[in-house]
Amino acid sequence: MKLNEVLFPTDFSSASDVVGRIARDMAKEAGARLHVLHVVHPVTDPSLAAETLARVARSFGDGLRMETALLSGRAARSIASYARDKGIDLIVMGTHGRTGVSQAILGSVAETVMRLAPCLVMTVPAAVLEKRDAVSAAPPAAVAARPCLVCGGPSEDLICEGCRTRIRAEALDQKREAERPARRGSAV
């Protein structure tokens, strides 16, 4: 199988740094162009993301054909659309390993990309990322703190831990309320 175009979608998390090194190594070995993509939420200021994307691309070093792109929209759909438009042969992305309510609320970008992608998708599980990151001698790319999409406070992920916890609690409360409509209706 010949790889000409490899796509690495990044959310700038520390786990994404490790996936980026894997994608870079695969692209170098195959002699392929590496596409580094970041998707910002439509209501987010893209200026910080543009600077961080450029920093991530520079961290991959020389000797690699590379293209960067910054898109606005829904992450999974934007990634799949970019892959289709650019003739991508392989998407390399990490999974955060969310399960249960967290995945139901926040969704899984990797899972949706796998369903929508017009090409092969290689997902690197969170457990592998942690293991490889622990033994890696390469310094991680600088990750700038960015605002949480919910509260605007500094966060390495899209949503800070405090907001994530609050979202989970609200979802559980809503689920409990949805399961009790008969009690409220019988009181009338």
Helices and strands as residue ranges (DSSP letters): E 5-9, H 14-30, E 33-40, H 47-59, E 66-72, H 75-86, E 90-94, H 100-106, H 109-116, E 120-124, H 126-135, E 146-147, E 154-155, H 161-178, H 181-186
